[in-house]
Amino acid sequence: MKNRIEYREQDSELEVIIKALKDEKKQKMLLLWIVLFSICGVLIFTQFFGNYDQSSKIFFAVYMAFWLFFEFKVIYAYRWRNKGRELIVINQNELILVKEIGKRGITQKFNLNEINDLGKFKNDDNPFLKAMYSSYWNINKYTLSFFSNHLLIPFAIDLSEKESEKLLKKIKGFIDKVK
């Protein structure tokens, strides 16, 4: 997906919009998975009200808890891939990160003076975790990060090496300019 990143720069503000990575084939597969997984969950849920012993009902309840968790994660991923975007706004005082789907989102604000170690996000080198993090239904393949008040703040989801380097250079240059 080309042209996912849009830059808008004024004298005292830089705005970066990163559209979510979307692959039409994978979206269709994800939708099929959601439908089939939902049917399975409904079938198991109906069994909870059947005439079963206590241990079977506990099994159904535990299964439903896991089912709900994964159902939520995959529906979120599907929605993110369709309408998600990251908004990064930097002005003279703060860096604002917004992760939104449609018109709803989560906003984080950070004082520029409290930002340290802005650079590439370093993830675990464990091959299993790397494979899990890079799967299409996971929305946590961050490419950049910084520390603020001793907390690691990752951002810039699903960018290529080249895109993340360009974005990092642009952000660092703008911060140096406004400070």
VMD Tcl script that draws the C-alpha trace (Angstrom):
set ca {
  {0.00 0.00 0.00}
  {1.72 3.14 -1.20}
  {1.26 6.72 0.03}
  {0.28 5.65 3.52}
  {2.16 8.55 5.12}
  {1.12 12.17 4.68}
  {3.17 15.10 6.02}
  {1.78 18.58 6.72}
  {4.29 21.10 7.97}
  {3.77 24.68 9.03}
  {6.17 26.99 10.82}
  {5.30 25.83 14.32}
  {3.57 22.48 13.74}
  {4.24 19.18 12.02}
  {1.37 16.80 11.41}
  {1.96 13.26 10.20}
  {-0.88 10.94 9.21}
  {-0.15 7.24 8.84}
  {-2.95 5.16 7.35}
  {-3.24 1.55 8.49}
  {-1.66 -1.11 6.32}
  {-4.42 -2.92 4.40}
  {-4.17 -5.98 2.19}
  {-7.51 -6.78 0.49}
  {-6.84 -10.53 0.29}
  {-5.89 -10.72 3.94}
  {-8.90 -8.59 4.90}
  {-11.22 -11.07 3.19}
  {-9.53 -13.98 4.96}
  {-9.80 -12.13 8.27}
  {-13.51 -11.51 7.70}
  {-14.06 -15.18 6.89}
  {-12.17 -16.11 10.05}
  {-14.33 -13.72 12.11}
  {-17.56 -15.21 10.72}
  {-16.49 -18.83 11.29}
  {-15.02 -18.11 14.72}
  {-18.21 -16.27 15.72}
  {-20.33 -19.25 14.69}
  {-18.12 -21.55 16.78}
  {-18.45 -19.24 19.77}
  {-22.22 -19.07 19.50}
  {-22.45 -22.87 19.27}
  {-20.30 -23.32 22.39}
  {-22.28 -20.61 24.20}
  {-25.58 -22.44 23.55}
  {-24.09 -25.56 25.13}
  {-23.52 -23.68 28.37}
  {-27.28 -23.80 29.02}
  {-27.55 -27.53 28.30}
  {-27.90 -30.25 30.89}
  {-24.19 -30.73 31.73}
  {-22.33 -31.37 34.96}
  {-20.55 -28.55 36.84}
  {-17.07 -29.26 35.44}
  {-18.36 -29.12 31.84}
  {-20.04 -25.78 32.52}
  {-16.78 -24.46 33.97}
  {-15.01 -25.61 30.80}
  {-17.61 -23.78 28.66}
  {-17.21 -20.62 30.76}
  {-13.40 -20.66 30.48}
  {-13.63 -21.37 26.75}
  {-16.02 -18.43 26.32}
  {-13.64 -16.09 28.17}
  {-10.82 -16.98 25.77}
  {-13.19 -16.86 22.81}
  {-14.37 -13.34 23.72}
  {-10.78 -12.13 24.07}
  {-9.75 -13.39 20.63}
  {-13.03 -12.29 19.04}
  {-12.41 -8.75 20.31}
  {-8.77 -8.75 19.14}
  {-9.59 -9.92 15.62}
  {-12.57 -7.59 15.16}
  {-10.38 -4.71 16.36}
  {-7.67 -5.70 13.85}
  {-10.24 -5.89 11.04}
  {-11.60 -2.44 11.90}
  {-8.08 -1.00 12.28}
  {-7.01 -2.28 8.88}
  {-10.15 -0.82 7.26}
  {-10.38 2.63 8.86}
  {-7.43 3.03 11.21}
  {-4.83 5.74 11.20}
  {-2.16 7.22 13.41}
  {-1.86 10.95 13.79}
  {1.38 12.46 15.08}
  {1.31 16.18 15.85}
  {4.37 18.06 17.04}
  {4.30 21.70 18.04}
  {6.61 23.89 20.12}
  {5.50 22.35 23.41}
  {4.28 18.82 22.89}
  {4.12 15.68 20.83}
  {0.61 14.30 20.41}
  {-0.06 10.69 19.33}
  {-3.56 9.75 18.23}
  {-4.55 6.23 17.27}
  {-8.02 6.27 15.79}
  {-10.50 4.07 13.98}
  {-13.05 6.09 12.07}
  {-13.85 9.14 14.17}
  {-12.97 7.60 17.56}
  {-9.51 7.38 18.99}
  {-7.09 7.44 21.87}
  {-4.94 10.53 22.36}
  {-1.65 10.71 24.24}
  {0.15 13.99 24.88}
  {3.82 14.34 25.82}
  {5.84 17.40 26.74}
  {8.74 17.78 24.27}
  {11.15 18.42 27.15}
  {10.29 15.01 28.67}
  {10.98 13.00 25.50}
  {14.21 10.98 25.47}
  {15.82 8.41 23.18}
  {13.62 8.98 20.14}
  {14.57 6.23 17.73}
  {13.75 2.86 16.25}
  {11.64 0.52 18.35}
  {13.64 -2.47 19.48}
  {11.53 -5.59 19.85}
  {12.33 -9.03 21.20}
  {14.54 -11.14 18.94}
  {12.66 -14.31 19.91}
  {11.57 -15.86 16.55}
  {8.19 -17.02 17.89}
  {7.31 -13.60 19.32}
  {8.57 -11.89 16.17}
  {6.25 -14.07 14.05}
  {3.32 -13.36 16.36}
  {3.91 -9.61 16.34}
  {4.18 -9.46 12.58}
  {0.97 -11.37 11.85}
  {-1.76 -9.45 10.04}
  {-4.31 -9.74 12.85}
  {-1.94 -8.22 15.40}
  {-1.82 -4.43 15.61}
  {1.45 -3.97 17.46}
  {4.26 -3.97 14.93}
  {5.65 -0.63 16.08}
  {8.67 0.82 14.31}
  {9.55 3.95 16.35}
  {9.58 4.75 20.05}
  {10.74 7.15 22.73}
  {10.87 7.35 26.50}
  {8.76 9.81 28.46}
  {8.94 9.83 32.26}
  {10.76 6.47 32.14}
  {7.95 4.85 30.11}
  {8.57 3.37 26.67}
  {6.10 4.84 24.15}
  {5.99 2.94 20.83}
  {4.31 4.35 17.71}
  {4.36 4.24 13.88}
  {2.68 0.89 13.18}
  {3.61 -1.33 10.21}
  {6.12 0.96 8.52}
  {8.90 -0.35 6.32}
  {12.52 0.28 7.25}
  {12.77 3.07 4.69}
  {9.50 4.72 5.79}
  {10.44 4.60 9.47}
  {13.89 6.09 8.80}
  {12.36 8.94 6.78}
  {9.74 9.61 9.47}
  {12.32 9.51 12.26}
  {14.55 11.98 10.41}
  {11.59 14.30 9.77}
  {10.44 14.22 13.42}
  {13.94 14.74 14.85}
  {14.60 17.60 12.43}
  {11.36 19.32 13.31}
  {11.90 18.93 17.07}
  {15.40 20.43 16.72}
  {13.89 23.32 14.74}
  {11.18 24.21 17.31}
  {13.26 23.77 20.46}
}
mol new
graphics top color blue
foreach p $ca { graphics top sphere $p radius 0.5 }
foreach p [lrange $ca 0 end-1] q [lrange $ca 1 end] { graphics top cylinder $p $q radius 0.2 }
display resetview
